[in-house]
Amino acid sequence: MLELSINEPDLLSKIAHALSSKVRISILDLLSKDNLNIHQLSETLQIPVSTAASHVKVLEEAMLIQTELRPASRGAMKVCTRNYDDIHILLNILDKKGDQLSETYEVEMPIGQYVDFQVAPTCGMANQEKFIIPDDAPVYFYNPERMGAQLIWTRKGFLEYKFPFVLKADAKIKEIQFSLEICSEAPNYDHNWPSDITVWVNGVDVGTWTSPGDYGDRPGKLNPKYWAESTSTQYGTMKTWKITNENTMLDDFQLTSKNLSDINIVENEHISFRIGIKEDAVHKGGMNIFGREFGDYAQDIKMKVIYE
């Protein structure tokens, strides 16, 4: 579910604009049934290909859909996938007494500020200017330059972060979210390279997502020139693990039955977030983690706590 509020006017305006067209609404409806390329959308809606492409661009910029280039009989085709099934917009953030219904506590963690790691070749990291780690050498993951990393990759292991956790003593936590841009790690890139990526919160396995592949058919929107011209990983997918009092969701779908009581966050002054590949994973396809200056999304690893 995409959650919006009156406190996010820029994002709310962008989403509203994307939904203000009957054609774009029709595109979202079609994508609820199947992934389609732009030519298929054009034919189904009986509009020019250029018009279909223009509408797709608006929906993509609003993050309502995502696109990727796939091989076709003549060159490549842009395939569209819908990101959300539901949109919740909170226009009134006060209850009848004028009290705040809920508050949020957010921390965005730079991807290079991990506190523990286990990696194996192919592994490395880069920033806006250069490769930080040469020759697939795990020992360089101790390099102080890692603090400025904007892309980190490994074929095995994990990265672990500790988020500060400071809330009012009487706060009632409703949900905790962790979101980041991520994909698999293949030689160069490969859109068909599944990887089982698991998240642990305070040491508790809250669920595994199977990344379909490692994306590199186009430059990431934020990538520096030297990287955009390479044949390496270029962008990922934004994924959000949501832990509630009932279960853990991955984006809009239930992932596991693990809930807030299982991860024991109230008694800690920090929250441990680990992401990686299990030793017994079926698909050991590695992972790429993107910082706010690489890939498609200007975001590091974000923790968001919703509480009353």
HELIX and SHEET records of a PDB file:
HELIX    1   1 PRO A    9  ALA A   18  1                                  10    
HELIX    2   2 LYS A   22  LEU A   31  1                                  10    
HELIX    3   3 ILE A   38  LEU A   45  1                                   8    
HELIX    4   4 VAL A   49  GLU A   61  1                                  13    
HELIX    5   5 PRO A  138  TYR A  142  5                                   5    
HELIX    6   6 PRO A  144  GLY A  148  5                                   5    
HELIX    7   7 LYS A  225  ALA A  228  1                                   4    
HELIX    8   8 LEU A  260  ILE A  263  1                                   4    
SHEET    1   A 2 LEU A   2  SER A   5  0                                        
SHEET    2   A 2 ILE A  87  LEU A  90  1                                        
SHEET    1   B 3 LEU A  36  ASN A  37  0                                        
SHEET    2   B 3 ALA A  76  ARG A  82 -1                                        
SHEET    3   B 3 ILE A  65  PRO A  71 -1                                        
SHEET    1   C 6 GLU A 103  MET A 109  0                                        
SHEET    2   C 6 ILE A 301  TYR A 307 -1                                        
SHEET    3   C 6 ILE A 173  CYS A 183 -1                                        
SHEET    4   C 6 THR A 237  THR A 244 -1                                        
SHEET    5   C 6 THR A 248  LEU A 250 -1                                        
SHEET    6   C 6 PHE A 253  THR A 256 -1                                        
SHEET    1   D 6 GLU A 103  MET A 109  0                                        
SHEET    2   D 6 ILE A 301  TYR A 307 -1                                        
SHEET    3   D 6 ILE A 173  CYS A 183 -1                                        
SHEET    4   D 6 MET A 287  PHE A 290 -1                                        
SHEET    5   D 6 LEU A 151  THR A 154 -1                                        
SHEET    6   D 6 GLY A 124  ALA A 126 -1                                        
SHEET    1   E 5 ASP A 116  ALA A 120  0                                        
SHEET    2   E 5 LYS A 156  PRO A 164 -1                                        
SHEET    3   E 5 HIS A 270  ILE A 277 -1                                        
SHEET    4   E 5 SER A 195  VAL A 201 -1                                        
SHEET    5   E 5 VAL A 204  SER A 211 -1                                        
END                                                                             
